[in-house]
């Protein structure tokens, strides 16, 4: 879990999982560009709306724009070097959201 400025792991062995660490670093970047607190507010509101719409916790989670960006790019370890500012906005209305 990314909780700016930290990445919290359940197990210290997860530190070697580059894909997971990259996923969480993407969240840290999202948090920073939204000035941290607004990120959590936006995340919660978006999750709540999706939960009402989809009526499924897992589908709602995977449909959050922040998660969609992070999952789509977690395998690209160079993603953060080329990522555009507020890139998560491109994931809000994409048709490939979980439904």
ABEGO torsion letter per residue (X at the ends): XBBOABBBBABAAAAABAAAAAAAAAAAAAAAAAGGAAAAAAAAAAAAAAAAAAGBAAAAAAABAAAAAAAAAAABAAAAAABBBGAAAAAAABAABBX
